[in-house]
Amino acid sequence: MLVAALALSGCKQDEAPTDPVELAKARLASGDALAAEIALQAALKNGVPNADVAAYLGEAELAQGKLSEAREWLGPQDFSPKTREHGFHMLGRLEMASSNLQAAGVAFDHALAENPDEPELWVDIGRLRYSGGEQIQALEAAEHAVELGPRDPLALQFRGQLVSDAYGLQAALPWFEAALDIAPDNPGALADYAATLGELGRAEELLLAVRKLAKVDPANPQVHFLQAVLAARAGKSVLARSLLQRSGNLERKVPAAMLLSALIDLENGNHGSAAQTLVELAERQPDNRRVQVLLARALLLGRSEQELVHRFAEPAKRPDASPYLMVLVARAHEALGDREAAALYLDRAAQRRPGSLVPIIDDGLTERAAALQEVRSLIAEGRNDEAARRAEAFSLRYGGSADALSLAGDAQMARKDFETALERYRASAAVRLSWPLARRMIATYRASGQTDRADAILAAQVSSDPGNAEAAGLFGKLFAERKSWNQAALLLDHAIAMGAGRDPQILELRSKVAASLGDKDGAAKFAQRAHYIQPGRALVVKAHSTAKR
């Protein structure tokens, strides 16, 4: 709204507004909320009615993070006719910031009644819907915002964020670039653009974007955080730690900052500190598998084997557990002297993972999580028809939830109704194509004989998320099966560089690829690494002995 709608009528482009309210609106549009507050307080002293400035004073306080002060202006809903839409819009933002989602919806409804064609109002409605689990309705709101404001940078930025979820990082870049073409100094779009470049591994472009963000919004915490990411990737851990602390994101307990802090600690051998951070992060994000595995690794490296076994012995038995987690638990049992238990986990880790559906376990206690758990338990028990009935009812109840649609796809996949499963998966993926969902879609396409579609999804995942070690490893395996050894080697090396260097199956496959390329030294090296991580595997030992001849 303020980016486009606050152009000051009657003023030439190079003239500053003289009216204090218009001056404050211009300050808000430029991101200077404190100056806007000062101008509005001066307007009040000069006799401007409260109702004419309440919406903008509330916005100024909200932009400074002063929620209680913002509520003093927005809560009474004393807005003049000209500012009613904006006042209720800001009230809705305040309620969202205060986690009062229902109250936010009421405020946005009042704003819509005043002006249903404001694109940035629809952006916030989309964010509210997304927060409430109505992802499909959020996508519809984002599309409507772009229709109403095809040159509104906030609408384009929000659409880019949803595109990133559904189609990957590469697909989101044009939306952020379009927003920046219109508003080159927009801090939010710049931050999203820079973060996306970083995730894609485009370090030089990321550095340029961060420098610009630092110029237009030096107080933006993303400046130091993204610089910390760059420093960490360059191996400059001391600098990375300093920049991370300067960002303030650690103090605010931002999950990405906590994860980066733990990774820096792991790199520097501060395993206890890393584990402490990861414990807190795992409690906040219990479904984040990467955090769980990193925590297990930190505990093992920090010689906290007893805690590792306590936390992960049962999760490592689940059908959706990663082989690497099983190996970590096995190592902990070995360190505790229980070789029999260690052998059980190592044997399970050595088994080939099924290409078909593996139920994902969710221990959440909310009503929605409980429903998800019920359906997944039915799938695990083989009661697939009942699971499908429950899942379809669940998806109808939560009609805007991508998770509900994905779960319905799981149930249909379990009963081998591949077409219905794919229909549900595609509807879910239109909102958010996570890697676990992509894996299930790949498995379903292959089970239904549509291998080209499966390969296309896998290729898109590798392209859009180059940091995904598992996707790169699976793509490398695909090329190895086709005996395209050079391509397989490139992809497997990338997977190892991205974190798969502790996966014995990846190392075993890389050894085989090296042998097929005539690289006996490489075959021996990778076989030895795989054998060290998981001793006794026949293929590894065979590859090892063959390569040494």
Summary of the structure (lengths in Angstrom):
residues: 549
radius of gyration: 26.7
end to end distance: 71.8
largest distance: 93.3
contacts: 1851
relative contact order: 0.04
helix: 74%
strand: 0%
